[in-house]
């Protein structure tokens, strides 16, 4: 992610303080510290896989869509 590389460049090459980086990025100083300590190249967000609320009705809905697709435009 380009944002993380900008933070790292400001801190390591340009020797900006964490407070100044936080001011420029509008992120908290704790977040900036966390990014610099982690050493990660890209940020990763974990998204839990969870079933959709429509899964129990998927077969019925797809059947309705197939029957509607067969009808003329004015009949839909």
Secondary structure as GFF3:
##gff-version 3
##sequence-region A 1 76
A	DSSP	alpha_helix	2	12	.	.	.	ID=ss1
A	DSSP	alpha_helix	18	25	.	.	.	ID=ss2
A	DSSP	alpha_helix	29	38	.	.	.	ID=ss3
A	DSSP	three_ten_helix	55	57	.	.	.	ID=ss4
A	DSSP	alpha_helix	58	70	.	.	.	ID=ss5
###
